[in-house]
Amino acid sequence: MSRAPWLDGELEYRSFGTPGAPRAVFVLRTGAVATTDPDPRITSGHDVRIVAIGLDAPELEDPPAFGGQTPAGLTVDALKDLMEREAPETTVGLVGERSAGPIAVHLAAAMGARVDRLALVGVLSPTDALSRDMQTPMLDDLQARTLVLIGEGGTPDAADAEWYRDRIPAAQVEVVDAGRYDNAQGQVTLSSAWETVLEHVAPGAARR
C-alpha cells in the first residue's frame, strides 16, 4: 500500500499488473476493496500497470463544486499530482466506479488530452438541476473516449447512462447482462465488467 499527500491526511493507493508497462490505468473506487485487483486473472492477461486509488468521505463531498476549495476539488488536485508522478508525460486510462465516478469525470476533464480513455461503471447522473448545470460545460469539453457501463435492469439505469452519453462528445453506452452481476444488491461492479473495462481503457494491451 502506498500513500499520497492529501489535505491533512493521505490518499491510499496500490499498484499492480505489469511493472513498467507502457500503459497505465488509474482506477478510482470506494470501500474496502478499492485498492484490490478487480480480477487478477484478467489483469494478468494484459500488459498494463494499474494504479488503484481508494476514495471515501470527505474526498467525495460536494462534487458539484469542483474547482473550488472543497474536499472534492482538492482531491482532484491531489489526484492530478499523483498521476503526474506515477505516469509522467504519457497518456493514461481512467476508471471511476459508482460514487467515485463524478471525481473521475472531473479529473479526466482537468487532465485534458493526458487522459485519452475513460470508463464509468455504475455511475448515477447528477440528481438535481444545479449539479447538472454545473457539470454540463465540463462534460462538453471532455476529450477522453468514454465508455459508460450500466447493468441490465439495475440502478443506475438507461436514463443515467444517456445523460452522460448526450453530453460527452465521444461517449458510448454498454449494458452488462444481469447474469454477470457479482454483488447482492444486483448492481454492476468493476469486478463483473473488468475485462470490458480493460479492453476500453487499455486498447491493444491484451497479451497474445
C-alpha positions, 0 to 999 in steps of 0.5 A: 500500500502506498500513500499520497499527500492529501489535505491533512491526511493521505490518499491510499493507493496500490499498484499492480499488473505489469511493472513498467508497462507502457500503459497505465490505468488509474482506477478510482473506487470506494470501500474496502476493496478499492485498492484490490485487483478487480480480477487478477486473472484478467489483469494478468492477461494484459500488459498494463500497470494499474494504479488503484486509488481508494476514495471515501468521505470527505474526498467525495463531498460536494462534487458539484463544486469542483474547482473550488476549495472543497474536499472534492476539488482538492482531491482532484488536485491531489489526484492530478499530482499523483498521476503526474508522478506515477505516469509522467508525460504519457497518456493514461486510462481512467476508471471511476466506479459508482460514487467515485465516478463524478471525481473521475469525470472531473479529473479526466476533464482537468487532465485534458488530452493526458487522459485519452480513455475513460470508463464509468461503471455504475455511475448515477447522473447528477440528481438535481438541476444545479449539479447538472448545470454545473457539470454540463460545460465540463462534460462538453469539453471532455476529450477522453473516449468514454465508455459508460457501463450500466447493468441490465435492469439495475440502478443506475439505469438507461436514463443515467447512462444517456445523460452522460452519453448526450453530453460527452462528445465521444461517449458510448453506452454498454449494458452488462447482462444481469447474469454477470452481476457479482454483488447482492444488491444486483448492481454492476461492479468493476469486478463483473465488467473488468475485462470490458473495462480493460479492453476500453481503457487499455486498447491493444494491451491484451497479451497474445 
